């Protein structure tokens, strides 16, 4: 069964008939604009310049935070976890991460 909680059962059955894979279905679970704003507000609180933050528009299974070689921070939202719960964990994770390579305000 597809792991996309935000797609109802009727649409999941249609996607199965069309042989849509989990990877493709993830693209159908977009990160909403209000979620992006909340992430950017959180990174703002760490004085991280918004141009140093990359947020893919599609969610992934567990989400992730990666410091890229070019000095940007890649933040991927999870598809299965509640967003607000994940955002609290993101705040803790950023607090423990060495952010000295990132562009600051």
URBEL-V131479 format. One record per pair of residues at least 12 apart in sequence whose ideal C-beta (glycine too) atoms are under 10 Angstrom apart, sorted by the first residue. I is the first residue (numbers start at 1). J is the second residue. If there is no record, write none. Layout:
# URBEL-V131479
I:J ; I:J
This chain:
# URBEL-V131479
1:13 ; 1:16 ; 1:22 ; 2:15 ; 2:16 ; 2:20 ; 2:21 ; 2:22 ; 2:24 ; 2:25 ; 2:26 ; 2:28 ; 2:29 ; 3:22 ; 3:25 ; 3:26 ; 3:29 ; 3:59 ; 3:61 ; 3:79 ; 3:80 ; 4:20 ; 4:22 ; 4:25 ; 4:26 ; 4:27 ; 4:28 ; 4:29 ; 4:59 ; 4:79 ; 4:80 ; 5:29 ; 5:79 ; 5:80 ; 5:81 ; 5:82 ; 6:28 ; 6:29 ; 6:30 ; 6:32 ; 6:59 ; 6:79 ; 7:20 ; 7:25 ; 7:28 ; 7:29 ; 11:25 ; 11:28 ; 12:25 ; 15:28 ; 22:61 ; 22:79 ; 23:58 ; 23:60 ; 23:61 ; 24:58 ; 25:58 ; 25:79 ; 26:58 ; 26:59 ; 26:60 ; 26:61 ; 26:79 ; 27:56 ; 27:57 ; 27:58 ; 27:59 ; 28:58 ; 28:59 ; 28:79 ; 29:58 ; 29:59 ; 29:60 ; 29:77 ; 29:78 ; 29:79 ; 29:80 ; 30:56 ; 30:57 ; 30:58 ; 30:59 ; 30:77 ; 31:55 ; 31:56 ; 31:57 ; 31:58 ; 31:59 ; 31:63 ; 31:75 ; 31:76 ; 31:77 ; 31:79 ; 31:83 ; 32:57 ; 32:59 ; 32:77 ; 32:83 ; 33:57 ; 34:83 ; 35:55 ; 35:59 ; 35:77 ; 35:83 ; 35:84 ; 35:86 ; 35:87 ; 36:53 ; 36:55 ; 36:57 ; 36:75 ; 36:77 ; 38:83 ; 38:84 ; 38:87 ; 38:90 ; 39:53 ; 39:55 ; 39:75 ; 39:77 ; 39:83 ; 39:86 ; 39:87 ; 39:90 ; 40:53 ; 40:55 ; 40:75 ; 41:87 ; 42:75 ; 42:87 ; 42:88 ; 42:90 ; 42:91 ; 42:94 ; 43:55 ; 43:73 ; 43:75 ; 43:90 ; 43:91 ; 43:94 ; 43:99 ; 43:102 ; 44:105 ; 45:91 ; 45:94 ; 46:73 ; 46:91 ; 46:94 ; 46:95 ; 46:97 ; 46:99 ; 46:102 ; 46:104 ; 46:105 ; 47:99 ; 47:102 ; 47:103 ; 47:104 ; 47:105 ; 48:72 ; 48:73 ; 48:94 ; 48:99 ; 48:102 ; 48:103 ; 48:104 ; 48:105 ; 49:72 ; 49:73 ; 49:102 ; 49:103 ; 49:104 ; 49:105 ; 50:103 ; 50:105 ; 51:72 ; 51:103 ; 52:68 ; 52:70 ; 52:71 ; 52:72 ; 52:73 ; 52:99 ; 52:101 ; 52:102 ; 52:103 ; 52:104 ; 52:105 ; 53:72 ; 53:73 ; 53:74 ; 53:75 ; 53:102 ; 53:103 ; 54:66 ; 54:68 ; 54:70 ; 54:72 ; 54:73 ; 54:74 ; 54:75 ; 54:76 ; 55:73 ; 55:74 ; 55:75 ; 55:76 ; 55:77 ; 56:74 ; 56:75 ; 56:76 ; 56:77 ; 57:77 ; 58:76 ; 58:77 ; 58:79 ; 59:76 ; 59:77 ; 59:78 ; 59:79 ; 59:80 ; 59:81 ; 59:83 ; 60:76 ; 60:77 ; 60:78 ; 60:79 ; 60:80 ; 61:76 ; 61:78 ; 61:79 ; 61:80 ; 61:81 ; 62:76 ; 62:78 ; 62:79 ; 62:80 ; 62:81 ; 62:86 ; 63:75 ; 63:76 ; 63:77 ; 63:78 ; 63:79 ; 63:80 ; 63:81 ; 63:83 ; 63:86 ; 63:89 ; 63:90 ; 64:76 ; 64:77 ; 64:78 ; 64:93 ; 65:89 ; 65:90 ; 65:93 ; 65:94 ; 65:97 ; 67:97 ; 67:98 ; 67:99 ; 67:101 ; 67:102 ; 68:101 ; 68:102 ; 69:101 ; 70:101 ; 71:100 ; 71:101 ; 71:102 ; 71:103 ; 72:101 ; 72:102 ; 72:103 ; 73:94 ; 73:97 ; 73:99 ; 73:101 ; 73:102 ; 73:103 ; 75:90 ; 75:93 ; 75:94 ; 77:90 ; 78:90
